[in-house]
Amino acid sequence: MMRVTFIHADGKGRTEAEAVPGDILLDVAQAHLMPLEGTCEGQMACSTCHVIVAREDFDRLPPASEEEEDMLDLAAGARRTSRLSCQVVLTEALDGLTVHIPGESRNMQGAR
């Protein structure tokens, strides 16, 4: 088992989650009731699963694909360490990963 920490959008709450290597970060987040929609079901056609990876953990992730980078350009509040959680496959090297849930998201219909 490995651990992932989700920092809530308000910056105050946090949820510790257990996962196994091979899990998709979006699935782990949704299983722990994090407010990430994943409207496109992992097809990189929206940015409703956007998360902000803790700066100290970001370099442990494999680089985002060009398609993911393009979709992140549409994400509300995107930062340099933003990723689409549907594209992050958890590995043992990511044990202890911390991600922040953004305060807003944007899909093809606009912000919510």
DOMI-54085 format. One record per atom (N, C-alpha, C, O): residue number from 0; x, y, z; atom name. Coordinates in Angstrom, 2 decimals, decimal comma, padded with zeros to 5 digits. Example, Ala and Ser with C-alpha at 12.3 -4.5 7.8 and 13.67 -1.06 7.14 Angstrom:
+------+---------+---------+---------+-------+
! bake !       x !       y !       z ! tordo !
+------+---------+---------+---------+-------+
!    0 !  013,19 ! -005,69 !  007,80 !     N !
!    0 !  012,30 ! -004,50 !  007,80 !    CA !
!    0 !  013,20 ! -003,30 !  007,80 !     C !
!    0 !  014,24 ! -003,32 !  008,46 !     O !
!    1 !  012,85 ! -002,25 !  007,08 !     N !
!    1 !  013,67 ! -001,06 !  007,14 !    CA !
!    1 !  012,90 !  000,03 !  007,87 !     C !
!    1 !  013,41 !  001,14 !  008,04 !     O !
+------+---------+---------+---------+-------+
***
This chain:
+------+---------+---------+---------+-------+
! bake !       x !       y !       z ! tordo !
+------+---------+---------+---------+-------+
!    0 !  000,84 ! -001,19 !  000,00 !     N !
!    0 !  000,00 !  000,00 !  000,00 !    CA !
!    0 !  000,88 !  001,24 !  000,00 !     C !
!    0 !  002,01 !  001,25 !  000,50 !     O !
!    1 !  000,33 !  002,28 ! -000,58 !     N !
!    1 !  001,01 !  003,57 ! -000,60 !    CA !
!    1 !  000,05 !  004,64 ! -000,15 !     C !
!    1 ! -001,16 !  004,41 ! -000,06 !     O !
!    2 !  000,58 !  005,82 !  000,15 !     N !
!    2 ! -000,22 !  006,90 !  000,71 !    CA !
!    2 ! -000,24 !  008,09 ! -000,24 !     C !
!    2 !  000,77 !  008,44 ! -000,85 !     O !
!    3 ! -001,42 !  008,71 ! -000,35 !     N !
!    3 ! -001,62 !  009,96 ! -001,09 !    CA !
!    3 ! -002,36 !  010,91 ! -000,16 !     C !
!    3 ! -003,32 !  010,51 !  000,50 !     O !
!    4 ! -001,93 !  012,17 ! -000,11 !     N !
!    4 ! -002,59 !  013,17 !  000,71 !    CA !
!    4 ! -003,27 !  014,17 ! -000,20 !     C !
!    4 ! -002,64 !  014,74 ! -001,10 !     O !
!    5 ! -004,55 !  014,39 !  000,03 !     N !
!    5 ! -005,31 !  015,40 ! -000,71 !    CA !
!    5 ! -005,54 !  016,59 !  000,22 !     C !
!    5 ! -006,10 !  016,44 !  001,31 !     O !
!    6 ! -005,09 !  017,77 ! -000,22 !     N !
!    6 ! -005,35 !  019,00 !  000,52 !    CA !
!    6 ! -006,63 !  019,59 ! -000,05 !     C !
!    6 ! -006,72 !  019,85 ! -001,25 !     O !
!    7 ! -007,62 !  019,81 !  000,79 !     N !
!    7 ! -008,93 !  020,29 !  000,35 !    CA !
!    7 ! -008,82 !  021,70 ! -000,25 !     C !
!    7 ! -007,86 !  022,42 !  000,01 !     O !
!    8 ! -009,80 !  022,05 ! -001,04 !     N !
!    8 ! -009,81 !  023,34 ! -001,75 !    CA !
!    8 ! -009,72 !  024,52 ! -000,79 !     C !
!    8 ! -009,19 !  025,57 ! -001,16 !     O !
!    9 ! -010,24 !  024,38 !  000,43 !     N !
!    9 ! -010,18 !  025,48 !  001,39 !    CA !
!    9 ! -008,79 !  025,64 !  002,00 !     C !
!    9 ! -008,53 !  026,60 !  002,73 !     O !
!   10 ! -007,90 !  024,69 !  001,70 !     N !
!   10 ! -006,54 !  024,75 !  002,22 !    CA !
!   10 ! -006,40 !  024,30 !  003,66 !     C !
!   10 ! -005,29 !  024,19 !  004,17 !     O !
!   11 ! -007,51 !  024,03 !  004,33 !     N !
!   11 ! -007,49 !  023,68 !  005,75 !    CA !
!   11 ! -007,60 !  022,19 !  005,98 !     C !
!   11 ! -006,87 !  021,62 !  006,80 !     O !
!   12 ! -008,51 !  021,54 !  005,26 !     N !
!   12 ! -008,73 !  020,12 !  005,46 !    CA !
!   12 ! -007,77 !  019,28 !  004,63 !     C !
!   12 ! -007,21 !  019,74 !  003,63 !     O !
!   13 ! -007,60 !  018,06 !  005,07 !     N !
!   13 ! -006,77 !  017,12 !  004,31 !    CA !
!   13 ! -007,33 !  015,73 !  004,49 !     C !
!   13 ! -007,89 !  015,38 !  005,53 !     O !
!   14 ! -007,16 !  014,93 !  003,45 !     N !
!   14 ! -007,61 !  013,55 !  003,47 !    CA !
!   14 ! -006,43 !  012,66 !  003,12 !     C !
!   14 ! -005,80 !  012,84 !  002,08 !     O !
!   15 ! -006,15 !  011,71 !  003,98 !     N !
!   15 ! -005,10 !  010,72 !  003,73 !    CA !
!   15 ! -005,76 !  009,51 !  003,07 !     C !
!   15 ! -006,76 !  008,99 !  003,57 !     O !
!   16 ! -005,22 !  009,09 !  001,96 !     N !
!   16 ! -005,80 !  007,96 !  001,22 !    CA !
!   16 ! -004,75 !  006,88 !  001,01 !     C !
!   16 ! -003,56 !  007,17 !  000,87 !     O !
!   17 ! -005,20 !  005,66 !  001,00 !     N !
!   17 ! -004,32 !  004,55 !  000,65 !    CA !
!   17 ! -004,62 !  004,14 ! -000,78 !     C !
!   17 ! -005,76 !  004,20 ! -001,23 !     O !
!   18 ! -003,58 !  003,72 ! -001,47 !     N !
!   18 ! -003,72 !  003,28 ! -002,86 !    CA !
!   18 ! -002,72 !  002,16 ! -003,10 !     C !
!   18 ! -001,84 !  001,90 ! -002,28 !     O !
!   19 ! -002,88 !  001,52 ! -004,23 !     N !
!   19 ! -001,91 !  000,51 ! -004,64 !    CA !
!   19 ! -001,28 !  000,94 ! -005,96 !     C !
!   19 ! -001,93 !  001,62 ! -006,76 !     O !
!   20 ! -000,03 !  000,57 ! -006,19 !     N !
!   20 !  000,59 !  000,91 ! -007,47 !    CA !
!   20 ! -000,29 !  000,44 ! -008,63 !     C !
!   20 ! -000,82 ! -000,67 ! -008,61 !     O !
!   21 ! -000,42 !  001,30 ! -009,62 !     N !
!   21 ! -001,28 !  001,01 ! -010,77 !    CA !
!   21 ! -002,61 !  001,74 ! -010,71 !     C !
!   21 ! -003,29 !  001,88 ! -011,73 !     O !
!   22 ! -003,00 !  002,20 ! -009,50 !     N !
!   22 ! -004,23 !  002,99 ! -009,39 !    CA !
!   22 ! -004,07 !  004,31 ! -010,13 !     C !
!   22 ! -002,97 !  004,84 ! -010,25 !     O !
!   23 ! -005,19 !  004,84 ! -010,63 !     N !
!   23 ! -005,23 !  006,15 ! -011,25 !    CA !
!   23 ! -005,58 !  007,16 ! -010,16 !     C !
!   23 ! -006,49 !  006,94 ! -009,36 !     O !
!   24 ! -004,85 !  008,27 ! -010,12 !     N !
!   24 ! -005,05 !  009,26 ! -009,07 !    CA !
!   24 ! -006,50 !  009,74 ! -009,00 !     C !
!   24 ! -007,02 !  009,92 ! -007,90 !     O !
!   25 ! -007,16 !  009,95 ! -010,14 !     N !
!   25 ! -008,56 !  010,37 ! -010,15 !    CA !
!   25 ! -009,44 !  009,36 ! -009,43 !     C !
!   25 ! -010,30 !  009,75 ! -008,64 !     O !
!   26 ! -009,24 !  008,09 ! -009,68 !     N !
!   26 ! -010,05 !  007,05 ! -009,04 !    CA !
!   26 ! -009,88 !  007,05 ! -007,53 !     C !
!   26 ! -010,84 !  006,89 ! -006,78 !     O !
!   27 ! -008,64 !  007,23 ! -007,08 !     N !
!   27 ! -008,36 !  007,28 ! -005,64 !    CA !
!   27 ! -009,05 !  008,51 ! -005,04 !     C !
!   27 ! -009,67 !  008,42 ! -003,97 !     O !
!   28 ! -008,94 !  009,64 ! -005,72 !     N !
!   28 ! -009,58 !  010,87 ! -005,23 !    CA !
!   28 ! -011,09 !  010,70 ! -005,12 !     C !
!   28 ! -011,68 !  011,05 ! -004,09 !     O !
!   29 ! -011,72 !  010,17 ! -006,15 !     N !
!   29 ! -013,17 !  009,99 ! -006,13 !    CA !
!   29 ! -013,60 !  008,98 ! -005,06 !     C !
!   29 ! -014,64 !  009,16 ! -004,43 !     O !
!   30 ! -012,81 !  007,94 ! -004,86 !     N !
!   30 ! -013,14 !  006,94 ! -003,84 !    CA !
!   30 ! -013,09 !  007,55 ! -002,44 !     C !
!   30 ! -013,70 !  007,02 ! -001,50 !     O !
!   31 ! -012,35 !  008,65 ! -002,30 !     N !
!   31 ! -012,24 !  009,33 ! -001,00 !    CA !
!   31 ! -013,03 !  010,64 ! -000,99 !     C !
!   31 ! -012,76 !  011,55 ! -000,20 !     O !
!   32 ! -014,02 !  010,71 ! -001,90 !     N !
!   32 ! -015,00 !  011,79 ! -001,96 !    CA !
!   32 ! -014,42 !  013,18 ! -002,23 !     C !
!   32 ! -014,97 !  014,19 ! -001,80 !     O !
!   33 ! -013,30 !  013,21 ! -002,95 !     N !
!   33 ! -012,76 !  014,50 ! -003,37 !    CA !
!   33 ! -013,61 !  015,03 ! -004,52 !     C !
!   33 ! -014,07 !  014,25 ! -005,35 !     O !
!   34 ! -013,85 !  016,34 ! -004,58 !     N !
!   34 ! -014,76 !  016,91 ! -005,58 !    CA !
!   34 ! -014,11 !  017,08 ! -006,96 !     C !
!   34 ! -014,00 !  018,20 ! -007,47 !     O !
!   35 ! -013,69 !  015,97 ! -007,54 !     N !
!   35 ! -013,14 !  015,98 ! -008,90 !    CA !
!   35 ! -014,11 !  015,23 ! -009,79 !     C !
!   35 ! -014,40 !  014,05 ! -009,55 !     O !
!   36 ! -014,61 !  015,89 ! -010,82 !     N !
!   36 ! -015,63 !  015,27 ! -011,66 !    CA !
!   36 ! -015,08 !  014,20 ! -012,59 !     C !
!   36 ! -015,59 !  013,08 ! -012,61 !     O !
!   37 ! -014,06 !  014,53 ! -013,34 !     N !
!   37 ! -013,59 !  013,58 ! -014,35 !    CA !
!   37 ! -014,67 !  013,35 ! -015,39 !     C !
!   37 ! -014,93 !  012,21 ! -015,78 !     O !
!   38 ! -015,28 !  014,42 ! -015,85 !     N !
!   38 ! -016,42 !  014,37 ! -016,76 !    CA !
!   38 ! -016,17 !  013,51 ! -018,00 !     C !
!   38 ! -017,06 !  012,80 ! -018,46 !     O !
!   39 ! -014,95 !  013,58 ! -018,54 !     N !
!   39 ! -014,66 !  012,86 ! -019,79 !    CA !
!   39 ! -014,19 !  011,43 ! -019,55 !     C !
!   39 ! -013,84 !  010,72 ! -020,50 !     O !
!   40 ! -014,18 !  011,00 ! -018,30 !     N !
!   40 ! -013,79 !  009,63 ! -017,93 !    CA !
!   40 ! -012,39 !  009,27 ! -018,40 !     C !
!   40 ! -012,16 !  008,16 ! -018,89 !     O !
!   41 ! -011,46 !  010,22 ! -018,25 !     N !
!   41 ! -010,06 !  009,93 ! -018,56 !    CA !
!   41 ! -009,65 !  010,06 ! -020,00 !     C !
!   41 ! -008,56 !  009,62 ! -020,37 !     O !
!   42 ! -010,49 !  010,65 ! -020,83 !     N !
!   42 ! -010,20 !  010,76 ! -022,26 !    CA !
!   42 ! -009,47 !  012,06 ! -022,63 !     C !
!   42 ! -009,26 !  012,33 ! -023,81 !     O !
!   43 ! -009,09 !  012,85 ! -021,64 !     N !
!   43 ! -008,43 !  014,15 ! -021,83 !    CA !
!   43 ! -009,24 !  015,08 ! -022,72 !     C !
!   43 ! -008,69 !  015,76 ! -023,59 !     O !
!   44 ! -010,54 !  015,11 ! -022,49 !     N !
!   44 ! -011,43 !  016,00 ! -023,23 !    CA !
!   44 ! -012,02 !  017,07 ! -022,33 !     C !
!   44 ! -012,89 !  017,83 ! -022,76 !     O !
!   45 ! -011,56 !  017,15 ! -021,09 !     N !
!   45 ! -012,00 !  018,18 ! -020,15 !    CA !
!   45 ! -010,87 !  018,41 ! -019,17 !     C !
!   45 ! -009,82 !  017,78 ! -019,26 !     O !
!   46 ! -011,08 !  019,30 ! -018,24 !     N !
!   46 ! -010,07 !  019,52 ! -017,20 !    CA !
!   46 ! -010,70 !  019,47 ! -015,80 !     C !
!   46 ! -010,19 !  020,08 ! -014,87 !     O !
!   47 ! -011,79 !  018,73 ! -015,67 !     N !
!   47 ! -012,51 !  018,69 ! -014,40 !    CA !
!   47 ! -011,85 !  017,78 ! -013,36 !     C !
!   47 ! -012,37 !  017,62 ! -012,26 !     O !
!   48 ! -010,72 !  017,17 ! -013,71 !     N !
!   48 ! -009,97 !  016,37 ! -012,73 !    CA !
!   48 ! -008,63 !  017,02 ! -012,42 !     C !
!   48 ! -007,72 !  016,37 ! -011,89 !     O !
!   49 ! -008,50 !  018,29 ! -012,76 !     N !
!   49 ! -007,27 !  019,05 ! -012,52 !    CA !
!   49 ! -006,93 !  019,09 ! -011,04 !     C !
!   49 ! -007,77 !  019,39 ! -010,20 !     O !
!   50 ! -005,67 !  018,79 ! -010,74 !     N !
!   50 ! -005,14 !  018,93 ! -009,38 !    CA !
!   50 ! -003,82 !  019,69 ! -009,45 !     C !
!   50 ! -003,20 !  019,79 ! -010,51 !     O !
!   51 ! -003,41 !  020,21 ! -008,33 !     N !
!   51 ! -002,12 !  020,91 ! -008,23 !    CA !
!   51 ! -001,23 !  020,05 ! -007,34 !     C !
!   51 ! -001,50 !  019,88 ! -006,15 !     O !
!   52 ! -000,18 !  019,54 ! -007,93 !     N !
!   52 !  000,73 !  018,66 ! -007,21 !    CA !
!   52 !  001,66 !  019,52 ! -006,35 !     C !
!   52 !  002,12 !  020,57 ! -006,78 !     O !
!   53 !  001,92 !  019,07 ! -005,13 !     N !
!   53 !  002,84 !  019,79 ! -004,25 !    CA !
!   53 !  004,18 !  019,95 ! -004,97 !     C !
!   53 !  004,68 !  019,02 ! -005,60 !     O !
!   54 !  004,73 !  021,14 ! -004,86 !     N !
!   54 !  005,98 !  021,47 ! -005,57 !    CA !
!   54 !  007,08 !  020,44 ! -005,30 !     C !
!   54 !  007,81 !  020,06 ! -006,21 !     O !
!   55 !  007,18 !  020,00 ! -004,05 !     N !
!   55 !  008,25 !  019,06 ! -003,70 !    CA !
!   55 !  008,04 !  017,67 ! -004,28 !     C !
!   55 !  008,96 !  016,86 ! -004,30 !     O !
!   56 !  006,83 !  017,38 ! -004,74 !     N !
!   56 !  006,52 !  016,06 ! -005,33 !    CA !
!   56 !  006,46 !  016,07 ! -006,85 !     C !
!   56 !  006,52 !  015,02 ! -007,48 !     O !
!   57 !  006,35 !  017,25 ! -007,44 !     N !
!   57 !  006,07 !  017,35 ! -008,87 !    CA !
!   57 !  007,11 !  016,65 ! -009,73 !     C !
!   57 !  006,76 !  015,99 ! -010,71 !     O !
!   58 !  008,38 !  016,77 ! -009,40 !     N !
!   58 !  009,43 !  016,17 ! -010,23 !    CA !
!   58 !  009,47 !  014,66 ! -010,14 !     C !
!   58 !  010,17 !  014,01 ! -010,92 !     O !
!   59 !  008,73 !  014,08 ! -009,22 !     N !
!   59 !  008,65 !  012,61 ! -009,14 !    CA !
!   59 !  007,70 !  012,04 ! -010,18 !     C !
!   59 !  007,74 !  010,84 ! -010,47 !     O !
!   60 !  006,84 !  012,89 ! -010,75 !     N !
!   60 !  005,88 !  012,43 ! -011,76 !    CA !
!   60 !  006,54 !  012,36 ! -013,13 !     C !
!   60 !  007,43 !  013,16 ! -013,43 !     O !
!   61 !  006,11 !  011,42 ! -013,96 !     N !
!   61 !  006,58 !  011,45 ! -015,34 !    CA !
!   61 !  006,03 !  012,70 ! -016,02 !     C !
!   61 !  004,99 !  013,21 ! -015,62 !     O !
!   62 !  006,71 !  013,21 ! -017,04 !     N !
!   62 !  006,23 !  014,43 ! -017,71 !    CA !
!   62 !  004,83 !  014,23 ! -018,32 !     C !
!   62 !  004,46 !  013,13 ! -018,73 !     O !
!   63 !  004,08 !  015,32 ! -018,34 !     N !
!   63 !  002,76 !  015,30 ! -018,98 !    CA !
!   63 !  002,93 !  015,20 ! -020,49 !     C !
!   63 !  003,90 !  015,70 ! -021,06 !     O !
!   64 !  001,98 !  014,55 ! -021,13 !     N !
!   64 !  001,99 !  014,48 ! -022,60 !    CA !
!   64 !  001,61 !  015,84 ! -023,17 !     C !
!   64 !  001,09 !  016,71 ! -022,45 !     O !
!   65 !  001,85 !  016,03 ! -024,44 !     N !
!   65 !  001,47 !  017,27 ! -025,10 !    CA !
!   65 ! -000,04 !  017,48 ! -025,02 !     C !
!   65 ! -000,51 !  018,60 ! -024,84 !     O !
!   66 ! -000,81 !  016,39 ! -025,17 !     N !
!   66 ! -002,27 !  016,48 ! -025,09 !    CA !
!   66 ! -002,72 !  016,92 ! -023,70 !     C !
!   66 ! -003,64 !  017,73 ! -023,57 !     O !
!   67 ! -002,07 !  016,39 ! -022,66 !     N !
!   67 ! -002,42 !  016,79 ! -021,31 !    CA !
!   67 ! -002,07 !  018,26 ! -021,09 !     C !
!   67 ! -002,85 !  019,01 ! -020,50 !     O !
!   68 ! -000,90 !  018,68 ! -021,55 !     N !
!   68 ! -000,50 !  020,09 ! -021,42 !    CA !
!   68 ! -001,52 !  021,00 ! -022,10 !     C !
!   68 ! -001,88 !  022,05 ! -021,56 !     O !
!   69 ! -002,00 !  020,60 ! -023,28 !     N !
!   69 ! -003,00 !  021,40 ! -024,00 !    CA !
!   69 ! -004,28 !  021,53 ! -023,18 !     C !
!   69 ! -004,86 !  022,61 ! -023,12 !     O !
!   70 ! -004,71 !  020,44 ! -022,55 !     N !
!   70 ! -005,94 !  020,48 ! -021,75 !    CA !
!   70 ! -005,72 !  021,29 ! -020,47 !     C !
!   70 ! -006,64 !  021,96 ! -020,00 !     O !
!   71 ! -004,53 !  021,22 ! -019,90 !     N !
!   71 ! -004,24 !  022,01 ! -018,70 !    CA !
!   71 ! -004,29 !  023,51 ! -018,98 !     C !
!   71 ! -004,55 !  024,31 ! -018,08 !     O !
!   72 ! -004,04 !  023,89 ! -020,24 !     N !
!   72 ! -004,16 !  025,31 ! -020,62 !    CA !
!   72 ! -005,58 !  025,81 ! -020,41 !     C !
!   72 ! -005,79 !  027,01 ! -020,27 !     O !
!   73 ! -006,56 !  024,91 ! -020,40 !     N !
!   73 ! -007,97 !  025,28 ! -020,22 !    CA !
!   73 ! -008,44 !  025,16 ! -018,77 !     C !
!   73 ! -009,55 !  025,56 ! -018,44 !     O !
!   74 ! -007,58 !  024,62 ! -017,91 !     N !
!   74 ! -007,98 !  024,39 ! -016,52 !    CA !
!   74 ! -008,02 !  025,70 ! -015,74 !     C !
!   74 ! -007,12 !  026,54 ! -015,85 !     O !
!   75 ! -009,05 !  025,87 ! -014,95 !     N !
!   75 ! -009,18 !  027,05 ! -014,09 !    CA !
!   75 ! -008,11 !  027,00 ! -013,01 !     C !
!   75 ! -007,95 !  025,98 ! -012,34 !     O !
!   76 ! -007,38 !  028,09 ! -012,85 !     N !
!   76 ! -006,39 !  028,17 ! -011,79 !    CA !
!   76 ! -005,17 !  027,29 ! -011,97 !     C !
!   76 ! -004,50 !  026,94 ! -011,00 !     O !
!   77 ! -004,87 !  026,91 ! -013,22 !     N !
!   77 ! -003,72 !  026,04 ! -013,47 !    CA !
!   77 ! -002,42 !  026,72 ! -013,03 !     C !
!   77 ! -002,26 !  027,93 ! -013,12 !     O !
!   78 ! -001,52 !  025,89 ! -012,54 !     N !
!   78 ! -000,20 !  026,36 ! -012,11 !    CA !
!   78 !  000,87 !  025,50 ! -012,76 !     C !
!   78 !  000,57 !  024,55 ! -013,49 !     O !
!   79 !  002,12 !  025,84 ! -012,51 !     N !
!   79 !  003,22 !  025,09 ! -013,10 !    CA !
!   79 !  003,19 !  023,62 ! -012,69 !     C !
!   79 !  003,64 !  022,76 ! -013,45 !     O !
!   80 !  002,68 !  023,33 ! -011,51 !     N !
!   80 !  002,65 !  021,94 ! -011,03 !    CA !
!   80 !  001,28 !  021,29 ! -011,19 !     C !
!   80 !  000,97 !  020,31 ! -010,51 !     O !
!   81 !  000,46 !  021,82 ! -012,09 !     N !
!   81 ! -000,86 !  021,24 ! -012,34 !    CA !
!   81 ! -000,75 !  019,98 ! -013,17 !     C !
!   81 !  000,13 !  019,85 ! -014,03 !     O !
!   82 ! -001,65 !  019,05 ! -012,91 !     N !
!   82 ! -001,77 !  017,82 ! -013,70 !    CA !
!   82 ! -003,23 !  017,43 ! -013,77 !     C !
!   82 ! -004,04 !  017,86 ! -012,95 !     O !
!   83 ! -003,56 !  016,61 ! -014,75 !     N !
!   83 ! -004,88 !  015,99 ! -014,82 !    CA !
!   83 ! -004,77 !  014,68 ! -014,04 !     C !
!   83 ! -003,96 !  013,82 ! -014,39 !     O !
!   84 ! -005,56 !  014,54 ! -013,00 !     N !
!   84 ! -005,44 !  013,36 ! -012,15 !    CA !
!   84 ! -005,78 !  012,07 ! -012,89 !     C !
!   84 ! -005,35 !  010,99 ! -012,48 !     O !
!   85 ! -006,53 !  012,17 ! -013,97 !     N !
!   85 ! -006,87 !  010,97 ! -014,76 !    CA !
!   85 ! -005,65 !  010,42 ! -015,51 !     C !
!   85 ! -005,68 !  009,30 ! -016,00 !     O !
!   86 ! -004,60 !  011,21 ! -015,60 !     N !
!   86 ! -003,41 !  010,80 ! -016,34 !    CA !
!   86 ! -002,25 !  010,40 ! -015,43 !     C !
!   86 ! -001,17 !  010,05 ! -015,91 !     O !
!   87 ! -002,47 !  010,45 ! -014,13 !     N !
!   87 ! -001,41 !  010,10 ! -013,17 !    CA !
!   87 ! -001,63 !  008,67 ! -012,69 !     C !
!   87 ! -002,56 !  008,39 ! -011,94 !     O !
!   88 ! -000,76 !  007,78 ! -013,14 !     N !
!   88 ! -000,78 !  006,38 ! -012,69 !    CA !
!   88 !  000,17 !  006,29 ! -011,50 !     C !
!   88 !  001,35 !  006,61 ! -011,61 !     O !
!   89 ! -000,36 !  005,86 ! -010,38 !     N !
!   89 !  000,44 !  005,81 ! -009,16 !    CA !
!   89 !  001,44 !  004,65 ! -009,21 !     C !
!   89 !  001,11 !  003,54 ! -009,63 !     O !
!   90 !  002,64 !  004,93 ! -008,77 !     N !
!   90 !  003,71 !  003,94 ! -008,67 !    CA !
!   90 !  004,29 !  004,01 ! -007,27 !     C !
!   90 !  004,02 !  004,95 ! -006,53 !     O !
!   91 !  005,07 !  003,01 ! -006,90 !     N !
!   91 !  005,70 !  003,03 ! -005,58 !    CA !
!   91 !  006,56 !  004,28 ! -005,40 !     C !
!   91 !  006,69 !  004,78 ! -004,28 !     O !
!   92 !  007,14 !  004,79 ! -006,48 !     N !
!   92 !  007,97 !  005,99 ! -006,41 !    CA !
!   92 !  007,16 !  007,22 ! -006,02 !     C !
!   92 !  007,73 !  008,24 ! -005,63 !     O !
!   93 !  005,83 !  007,15 ! -006,11 !     N !
!   93 !  004,96 !  008,27 ! -005,77 !    CA !
!   93 !  004,36 !  008,15 ! -004,38 !     C !
!   93 !  003,50 !  008,94 ! -004,01 !     O !
!   94 !  004,82 !  007,18 ! -003,60 !     N !
!   94 !  004,31 !  007,03 ! -002,23 !    CA !
!   94 !  004,53 !  008,33 ! -001,47 !     C !
!   94 !  005,63 !  008,90 ! -001,50 !     O !
!   95 !  003,49 !  008,81 ! -000,79 !     N !
!   95 !  003,56 !  010,05 ! -000,04 !    CA !
!   95 !  003,21 !  011,28 ! -000,86 !     C !
!   95 !  003,39 !  012,41 ! -000,39 !     O !
!   96 !  002,72 !  011,09 ! -002,07 !     N !
!   96 !  002,33 !  012,20 ! -002,96 !    CA !
!   96 !  001,30 !  013,09 ! -002,28 !     C !
!   96 !  000,37 !  012,60 ! -001,63 !     O !
!   97 !  001,47 !  014,40 ! -002,43 !     N !
!   97 !  000,50 !  015,37 ! -001,92 !    CA !
!   97 ! -000,03 !  016,19 ! -003,08 !     C !
!   97 !  000,75 !  016,73 ! -003,87 !     O !
!   98 ! -001,35 !  016,28 ! -003,18 !     N !
!   98 ! -001,99 !  017,09 ! -004,23 !    CA !
!   98 ! -003,03 !  018,00 ! -003,60 !     C !
!   98 ! -003,68 !  017,64 ! -002,62 !     O !
!   99 ! -003,17 !  019,18 ! -004,19 !     N !
!   99 ! -004,15 !  020,17 ! -003,74 !    CA !
!   99 ! -005,35 !  020,14 ! -004,68 !     C !
!   99 ! -005,19 !  020,10 ! -005,90 !     O !
!  100 ! -006,53 !  020,16 ! -004,12 !     N !
!  100 ! -007,76 !  020,23 ! -004,90 !    CA !
!  100 ! -008,03 !  021,70 ! -005,19 !     C !
!  100 ! -008,15 !  022,49 ! -004,26 !     O !
!  101 ! -008,12 !  022,10 ! -006,47 !     N !
!  101 ! -008,37 !  023,52 ! -006,78 !    CA !
!  101 ! -009,76 !  023,95 ! -006,30 !     C !
!  101 ! -010,66 !  023,13 ! -006,13 !     O !
!  102 ! -009,90 !  025,24 ! -006,09 !     N !
!  102 ! -011,17 !  025,79 ! -005,63 !    CA !
!  102 ! -012,22 !  025,87 ! -006,70 !     C !
!  102 ! -013,41 !  026,03 ! -006,40 !     O !
!  103 ! -011,82 !  025,77 ! -007,96 !     N !
!  103 ! -012,78 !  025,80 ! -009,06 !    CA !
!  103 ! -012,29 !  024,90 ! -010,18 !     C !
!  103 ! -011,11 !  024,54 ! -010,23 !     O !
!  104 ! -013,20 !  024,55 ! -011,07 !     N !
!  104 ! -012,82 !  023,79 ! -012,26 !    CA !
!  104 ! -013,58 !  024,35 ! -013,44 !     C !
!  104 ! -014,54 !  025,11 ! -013,29 !     O !
!  105 ! -013,12 !  023,97 ! -014,61 !     N !
!  105 ! -013,78 !  024,45 ! -015,82 !    CA !
!  105 ! -013,91 !  023,27 ! -016,78 !     C !
!  105 ! -012,94 !  022,56 ! -017,05 !     O !
!  106 ! -015,13 !  023,10 ! -017,28 !     N !
!  106 ! -015,31 !  022,11 ! -018,34 !    CA !
!  106 ! -015,69 !  022,87 ! -019,60 !     C !
!  106 ! -015,56 !  024,09 ! -019,64 !     O !
!  107 ! -016,13 !  022,20 ! -020,60 !     N !
!  107 ! -016,43 !  022,86 ! -021,87 !    CA !
!  107 ! -017,55 !  023,88 ! -021,75 !     C !
!  107 ! -017,70 !  024,73 ! -022,62 !     O !
!  108 ! -018,35 !  023,80 ! -020,69 !     N !
!  108 ! -019,44 !  024,76 ! -020,49 !    CA !
!  108 ! -018,99 !  025,97 ! -019,68 !     C !
!  108 ! -019,78 !  026,91 ! -019,53 !     O !
!  109 ! -017,76 !  025,99 ! -019,15 !     N !
!  109 ! -017,27 !  027,12 ! -018,38 !    CA !
!  109 ! -016,94 !  026,75 ! -016,96 !     C !
!  109 ! -016,89 !  025,56 ! -016,62 !     O !
!  110 ! -016,72 !  027,73 ! -016,11 !     N !
!  110 ! -016,29 !  027,49 ! -014,72 !    CA !
!  110 ! -017,49 !  027,11 ! -013,86 !     C !
!  110 ! -018,64 !  027,40 ! -014,19 !     O !
!  111 ! -017,17 !  026,46 ! -012,76 !     N !
!  111 ! -018,21 !  026,17 ! -011,75 !    CA !
!  111 ! -017,71 !  026,60 ! -010,42 !     C !
!  111 ! -018,41 !  026,45 ! -009,42 !     O !
+------+---------+---------+---------+-------+
***
